[in-house]
Amino acid sequence: MRKIFLSLLIILGTISCSQAQKTEFSPEALAEKLQTLDGKEISFQDILAKHKGKTIVIDVWASWCSDCIKAMPKVKDMHKKNPKADYVYISMDKTAEKWKTGIEKYELDGEHYLAPDGMKGKFGKAIDLDWIPRYIVIDKKGKIAIYRAIETDFDKINATLKKLN
C-alpha cells in the first residue's frame, strides 16, 4: 500500500511539473497591455517582438518584494555571465513612482515595464504568476525555454542561457 501511495505521488508530481512548463504564451498574455517608463501602453506581444531573434530573460519582480531584492545580486551576476541575452523587467509594483524608484535604487539594467493591475491582475493570471521573483527564459526562436523559475533556480537559468547563446 505504501509503495502504491509513493508511486501515485511521484506520478502526480511529474504530471504537475510537466504541465507547468509551457513553450508559448497564451493569447491572453500576449494581448495584455503593460506600461512603459514614459507612461505609454504596449502589448506583451510587442515587447517580445522587439527582441525577436534574441534570447530573452524576463524578470517579474516588485520593489516591495524582499525575495526579489535578495536575488538582485544573482540577477546582476547572470547579466555578466550572459551578456548576449536581452533582459526585460516586468514590475508588479502598485504605483509607477515606486516602480521607477526601485529601478534606480537597485540599478537594474534592461528594459522596464509595469503590470498596472499587479500580481493578481490580468497579466499575472495570464502567465500563471503565483510567486515573485519569477524568471522566464525565451529562446531565439521565440519559444519558452523556462516558464517558471524562482530565486533558487539560478544554476538552472544560467545553464539554459549558456546552451541558448
NORUR-V608841 format. One record per residue. PHI is phi in radians with two decimals (none if undefined). OMEGA is omega in whole degrees, -180 to 180 (NA if undefined). NEAR is the number of other C-alpha atoms within 8 Angstrom. Layout:
PHI;OMEGA;NEAR + PHI;OMEGA;NEAR
//
This chain:
none;-179;4 + -1.11;180;5 + -1.13;178;6 + -1.11;179;7 + -1.07;178;8 + -1.11;178;8 + -1.08;178;8 + -1.09;178;8 + -1.06;179;8 + -1.11;179;8 + -1.09;179;8 + -1.09;178;8 + -1.11;179;8 + -1.12;179;8 + -1.10;-178;8 + -1.16;178;8 + -1.21;-179;8 + -1.20;178;7 + -1.28;-178;7 + -1.24;-178;8 + -1.53;176;9 + -1.89;178;9 + -1.87;175;8 + -2.63;-180;7 + -1.44;178;9 + -1.21;175;8 + -1.00;179;6 + -1.12;179;8 + -1.12;-178;13 + -1.10;-178;10 + -1.42;-176;9 + -1.06;-180;11 + -1.69;175;10 + -2.02;-178;12 + -1.71;176;13 + -1.53;180;11 + -1.04;-180;8 + -1.62;174;5 + 1.52;179;6 + -1.49;177;7 + -1.80;176;8 + -2.53;179;10 + -1.35;177;11 + -1.05;178;12 + -1.04;180;10 + -1.21;176;8 + -1.09;180;9 + -1.10;-180;9 + -1.10;178;7 + -1.08;-176;6 + -1.98;-178;10 + -0.95;179;9 + 1.48;-180;8 + -2.06;170;11 + -1.36;-177;15 + -2.12;171;13 + -1.94;177;12 + -1.79;179;12 + -1.95;178;12 + -1.67;-170;12 + -2.59;171;14 + -2.74;-178;13 + -1.21;179;12 + -1.54;-174;5 + -1.56;-177;10 + -1.12;177;7 + -1.14;177;9 + -1.11;-178;13 + -1.15;179;9 + -1.07;-178;7 + -1.45;-176;10 + -0.94;178;9 + -1.05;178;7 + -1.24;177;8 + -1.13;180;8 + -1.14;176;8 + -1.12;177;8 + -1.07;176;10 + -0.99;-178;9 + -1.11;-179;7 + -1.30;-175;7 + -2.33;-174;11 + -1.22;-179;7 + -1.37;180;7 + -1.35;173;12 + -1.65;-177;11 + -1.98;-179;11 + -2.14;179;12 + -1.83;176;12 + -2.10;-176;12 + -1.60;175;14 + -1.86;179;13 + -1.08;-177;15 + -1.44;178;9 + -2.37;177;7 + -1.12;-180;8 + -1.08;180;6 + -1.15;177;10 + -1.04;-179;14 + -1.14;177;9 + -1.10;178;8 + -1.10;178;10 + -1.04;180;9 + -1.16;-177;8 + -1.02;-176;6 + -1.70;175;8 + 0.86;-177;6 + -1.54;-177;6 + -1.69;-180;5 + 2.71;177;8 + -1.59;-174;7 + -2.21;178;10 + -2.47;180;12 + -2.09;171;13 + -1.46;-170;15 + -1.12;-179;10 + -1.95;172;10 + 1.25;-175;12 + -1.02;-175;11 + -1.64;-180;9 + -1.44;-175;8 + -1.06;-178;9 + -1.15;178;15 + -0.97;179;13 + -1.16;-177;10 + -1.17;177;10 + -1.85;178;9 + 1.01;-177;6 + -1.33;178;11 + -2.23;-178;6 + -2.82;169;6 + -2.26;3;12 + -1.23;178;14 + -2.31;-178;14 + -2.07;178;13 + -2.22;179;13 + -2.02;-179;14 + -2.09;-178;13 + -1.40;-176;13 + -1.13;179;11 + -1.57;179;8 + 1.56;178;10 + -1.60;179;9 + -1.34;178;13 + -1.58;174;10 + -2.35;-178;12 + -1.65;-175;12 + -2.40;174;9 + -2.22;179;11 + -2.13;-172;11 + -1.13;177;10 + -1.63;-174;5 + -1.85;-175;8 + -1.13;177;10 + -1.07;179;6 + -1.11;-180;7 + -1.11;-179;11 + -1.10;178;11 + -1.11;179;8 + -1.13;180;9 + -1.08;179;12 + -1.08;179;8 + -1.19;-174;6 + -1.40;-176;8 + -1.77;NA;8
//
